[in-house]
Amino acid sequence: QVQPVESGGGLVQAGGSLRLSCAASTMIFSISRMGWYRQAPGKQRELVATDTPGGSTNYADSVKGRFTISRDNAKKTVYLQMNNLKPEDTAVYYCRLENEWSGSDYWGQGTQVTVSS
């Protein structure tokens, strides 16, 4: 069982920046798709950004141009750089590891991001 572990959340003013990290100690990290999702109070969990082993990235329209996903396979860590944060970015942010070959699908426990206006 793999437990991705998120860190880096916190309270920030609108216009500020945060960098989230997610460490997943598994041999399949480099061949897995990594993703960031978020869930705001009273809303469904939504995709924020994904990064494939081949380096393809995908972003929700609401974060394009502000957020950047990246990975360090040597550290088995995926990052989410969040710039120009808005109050509507307030949510619990979750990390996800997916690997079709092994059938793996693991979620972290989440980290809270709060953006004040």
N, C-alpha and C positions, 0 to 999 in steps of 0.2 A: 504494500500500500504506500502510495506516494502522497505526501501532504505538502502542497505548495504553501509557502509562508510569505505573506505580504508584509511590507513595512513602508514607512514614509508618509503615511497619512497625517492629517492634522488640520488645524484651523489657519486659514489664510484670508487676507482681504481680497476683494475683487481686484483683478488686474495682476495679482501675484502669481507665483509659480510654486509648484511642488514636483518632486520626483518620487514616484512609487517604484519599489523594487519587489520582485517575487523570486524567491529561491526555491528550486525544486531539485532535490537531490536524487536523481535517477539517471541511469545510463542511457535512457532513451531521450534525454532532454534535447539533444542536438537534432534529432530526427522527428521532433514533435512540433505540432502547431501550438503556439502560445497565444493566449488572448487575455485581454482585460475587459471586464464587464462591470456594470454598475447598477445599483438599485437604490432609487430614491424612495423616501417614505410614501407608501400608498401607491407605488408604481411597480410595474413589472421590471424584472432584470433585463437590461439591454446591453447589446454589444457596444464596446467603445473602440477597440482596435484589436487586430490580430496580426501575427507574424508567422509566416510559414518557414520551414527549414530551408527552403530555397531563397528566402529573403523577400518574398512578396508580402506587402502590408496592405491592410484594409482598415478604413476608419469610418466611423459614423459621421454623417454629414455635419452633425452639431459640433464636432471637435476637429474637423479638418482644418489644417493651418494653425492649430493651437497645440495639439497633442502630438507626440512622437513616440512610437513604440520601437524598442530596440532590444537586442539580446546579446549576451556574452556567453557563448557555449562553454568556454573554459571555466567560468564561474557558475554555470548552470543557473543563470539569472536572467530574467526579462525585466525591462524597465518601461515606465511610462512617464515621459517628461510632459508636464502639463503647464502651459504658459497662458497668460492672459485669462486666468480663471474667472468664471462668472458664478453668481449665486446659484444658477440652475445646474451647475456641475456638482453641487452638494449631493453626496450619495455615499453608500458603502461600495467600495471598489474591490472586485474579486478577480483573482488570477485563475486561469484555467489552462490545463495541459491536456492536449488531445493527441492521440496516436492511433491511427486506424490500423496499423500493422499489428499492434498488440491489443487493440481494443481498449486502450486506456483512456480514461476521461476523469481527471481529477480537478477538484476545486479547492482553492484556499478558503480560509475562514473570513477573509475580508478585512479591509482597513477603511476607517472613516475619513472622508474628506469633507470639510465644511468650509464654504466660501461665504464670507460676510460681505454685505453691501456697504 
